[in-house]
Amino acid sequence: MNDIKIAFTALLISSCMALLFVCALAIQKRTTSKAAAVFLALTGICVAIYDFGYAMEINVETLPRIMFWVRFQHIGIQLLPPFWLMFALNVMGRRKHVTFPIAVLLFLPPLIGLACSQTLGGLNLLHPNPRLATGEVISLFTYDRGWPIYVITITQSMYIAAAFIVFTIGLVRGTPIPRKQTVIYWVGSALPWASSLAYNFGFVPYNIDSTPLVLSLCVILLLYGFLQVGILNPES
């Protein structure tokens, strides 16, 4: 195993451990922050699934085992955007605009994307022509990027963009939560969004999925938010 892969794996595993702590902190706030705390915890679980799955993927060398961990990752990848959007709507006081039928519709595209991702190794609806790459530093998994992956990427971007807009409005207005809390959520939307677009449109070199790395950095931001800023505390 090369030094880069060791460092990458250590960062991802450390991120997963930190995420468990973040999720515990969020759940403790459920009596005051209610649904917002639950959706933040669910988002954290999705990130942990993504990070752990990618850590496992880059440390196996046979295609069947790699595909298993790619399918595992997609549980987090596909459900993360709707959970983050629901968190944004709840923490910024806009949950009343989302009725139950609308909430169902919000989760329908991600669930379809999740179902498509689980066909890897069979129909390969989301990952056509899966194969092992040669000469890569981190990940050996590669596939042909067709229209399905771009549809999924654009759909996910719409969810993150919606959350980003909600946080931006709150940042400008300074309500309904303090700006110093909103800044953390705003950055937590912007960085992974940019990384995901860069990776899925082929702008990241050496076949590296940079999004788990960026999400690991966002975990540090959330920890700072809980311990120093008082996120999920309306009065902070």
C-alpha positions in Angstrom: 0.0 0.0 0.0 1.5 3.4 -1.0 1.8 6.2 1.5 -0.9 8.3 -0.2 -3.4 5.5 0.2 -2.5 4.9 3.8 -3.0 8.6 4.6 -6.3 8.7 2.7 -7.6 5.6 4.4 -6.6 6.9 7.9 -8.4 10.2 7.2 -11.6 8.5 6.0 -11.7 6.1 9.0 -11.0 9.0 11.4 -13.8 10.9 9.8 -16.2 8.0 10.4 -15.3 7.9 14.0 -15.7 11.7 14.3 -19.1 11.4 12.6 -20.4 9.0 15.2 -19.6 11.7 17.8 -21.3 14.4 15.6 -24.4 12.3 15.2 -24.5 11.7 19.0 -24.2 15.4 19.6 -27.0 16.1 17.1 -29.4 13.5 18.6 -28.9 15.1 22.0 -30.4 18.3 20.6 -33.5 16.6 19.3 -35.7 17.8 22.2 -34.9 21.4 21.3 -34.1 21.3 17.6 -36.5 18.4 16.8 -36.5 17.3 13.2 -33.4 19.4 12.3 -31.3 17.4 14.7 -32.6 14.1 13.4 -31.9 15.1 9.8 -28.4 16.3 10.6 -27.7 13.0 12.3 -29.1 11.1 9.3 -26.9 13.2 7.0 -23.9 12.3 9.2 -24.7 8.6 8.9 -24.8 8.9 5.1 -21.4 10.6 5.1 -20.0 7.9 7.3 -21.3 5.2 4.9 -19.8 7.0 2.0 -16.4 7.6 3.7 -16.2 4.0 5.1 -17.2 2.5 1.8 -14.6 4.5 -0.1 -11.9 3.5 2.4 -12.8 -0.1 1.9 -13.0 0.3 -1.9 -9.5 1.7 -2.3 -8.0 -1.1 -0.2 -9.3 -4.1 -2.2 -8.1 -5.2 -5.6 -10.6 -7.5 -7.1 -13.5 -6.2 -9.2 -16.3 -8.1 -7.4 -15.1 -6.8 -4.0 -14.7 -3.3 -5.3 -18.2 -3.3 -6.7 -19.6 -4.5 -3.4 -18.1 -1.4 -1.7 -19.2 0.9 -4.4 -22.8 -0.3 -4.0 -22.4 0.2 -0.3 -21.2 3.8 -0.8 -24.2 4.6 -2.8 -26.5 4.1 0.1 -24.9 7.2 1.6 -24.3 9.0 -1.7 -27.9 8.9 -2.9 -29.6 9.6 0.4 -27.3 12.4 1.6 -28.7 15.2 -0.6 -32.4 14.8 0.4 -31.5 14.5 4.1 -29.3 17.6 3.9 -32.0 19.5 2.1 -34.6 18.5 4.8 -32.1 19.5 7.4 -31.7 22.9 5.8 -35.5 23.5 5.5 -36.0 22.5 9.2 -33.1 24.4 10.7 -33.9 27.5 8.7 -37.6 27.4 9.7 -39.0 26.4 6.3 -40.3 22.9 7.0 -43.9 24.1 6.9 -43.5 24.6 3.1 -42.9 20.9 2.7 -46.0 18.8 2.9 -45.9 15.1 3.2 -46.6 14.5 -0.6 -43.8 16.9 -1.5 -41.5 15.2 1.0 -42.3 11.8 -0.7 -41.5 13.4 -4.1 -38.3 14.8 -2.8 -37.1 11.3 -1.8 -38.3 9.5 -5.0 -35.4 10.5 -7.3 -32.7 9.5 -4.8 -34.4 6.2 -4.2 -34.5 5.6 -7.9 -30.8 6.5 -8.1 -30.1 4.1 -5.2 -31.9 1.3 -7.0 -29.9 1.9 -10.2 -26.6 2.0 -8.2 -27.4 -1.5 -6.8 -27.4 -3.0 -10.3 -23.6 -2.7 -10.4 -22.3 -6.1 -11.3 -25.5 -6.9 -13.2 -27.3 -4.5 -15.4 -24.8 -1.7 -14.5 -27.4 1.0 -15.1 -25.4 3.7 -13.3 -21.9 2.3 -14.0 -21.6 1.0 -17.6 -18.6 -1.2 -18.4 -17.2 -1.4 -14.9 -13.5 -2.4 -14.9 -10.2 -2.1 -13.1 -8.0 0.8 -14.0 -4.2 0.6 -14.3 -1.6 2.9 -12.9 -3.9 4.8 -10.5 -2.7 6.0 -7.2 -5.9 5.6 -5.1 -8.9 3.8 -6.7 -8.7 1.0 -9.2 -12.4 1.3 -10.1 -13.5 2.9 -13.3 -16.5 2.9 -15.7 -17.9 4.7 -18.6 -19.7 7.9 -17.7 -23.0 7.9 -19.6 -26.1 10.0 -19.4 -27.5 8.2 -16.2 -24.6 9.4 -14.1 -25.0 12.9 -15.3 -28.7 12.9 -14.6 -28.0 11.7 -11.1 -25.3 14.3 -10.6 -27.5 17.1 -11.8 -30.4 15.9 -9.7 -28.2 15.7 -6.6 -26.8 19.2 -7.4 -30.4 20.6 -7.4 -30.9 19.3 -3.9 -27.6 20.8 -2.7 -28.2 24.0 -4.6 -31.7 24.3 -2.9 -30.1 23.9 0.5 -27.3 26.3 -0.4 -29.9 28.9 -1.4 -31.8 28.4 1.8 -28.6 29.0 3.8 -27.6 32.0 1.7 -31.0 33.7 2.4 -30.5 33.0 6.1 -27.0 34.3 6.0 -28.1 37.6 4.3 -31.0 38.1 6.7 -29.3 36.9 9.8 -32.4 34.8 10.7 -33.8 32.6 12.0 -30.5 31.4 13.5 -27.3 33.4 14.2 -25.1 34.0 11.2 -22.1 32.2 12.7 -24.1 29.0 12.7 -25.4 29.6 9.1 -21.9 30.1 7.8 -21.0 26.6 8.9 -24.0 25.1 7.1 -23.3 27.3 4.1 -19.7 26.2 3.7 -20.8 22.6 4.5 -23.0 22.8 1.4 -20.6 24.6 -1.0 -17.5 22.5 -0.6 -18.9 19.0 -1.2 -21.1 20.3 -3.9 -18.2 21.7 -5.8 -16.1 18.6 -5.2 -18.9 16.3 -6.4 -19.4 18.2 -9.7 -15.6 18.3 -10.3 -15.3 14.5 -9.8 -18.4 13.4 -11.8 -17.6 15.6 -14.7 -14.0 14.3 -14.8 -12.0 17.2 -13.5 -10.3 15.4 -10.7 -7.0 13.7 -11.7 -5.8 10.2 -11.0 -9.3 8.7 -10.7 -9.6 10.1 -7.1 -13.1 10.7 -5.7 -12.3 13.9 -3.8 -15.8 14.2 -2.3 -15.1 11.8 0.7 -12.0 13.8 1.5 -13.9 17.1 1.4 -16.7 15.7 3.5 -14.1 14.6 6.1 -12.9 18.3 6.3 -16.6 19.3 6.7 -16.8 16.9 9.7 -14.1 19.0 11.4 -16.1 22.1 10.6 -19.2 20.5 12.2 -17.2 19.5 15.3 -16.0 23.1 15.6 -19.6 24.2 15.2 -20.9 22.0 18.0 -18.1 22.6 20.4 -17.4 26.3 19.8 -20.3 27.9 18.0 -23.2 26.1 19.5 -25.0 24.9 16.3 -28.5 23.6 16.9 -28.7 26.1 19.8 -31.1 28.9 18.7 -29.8 31.2 21.3 -26.1 30.8 20.4 
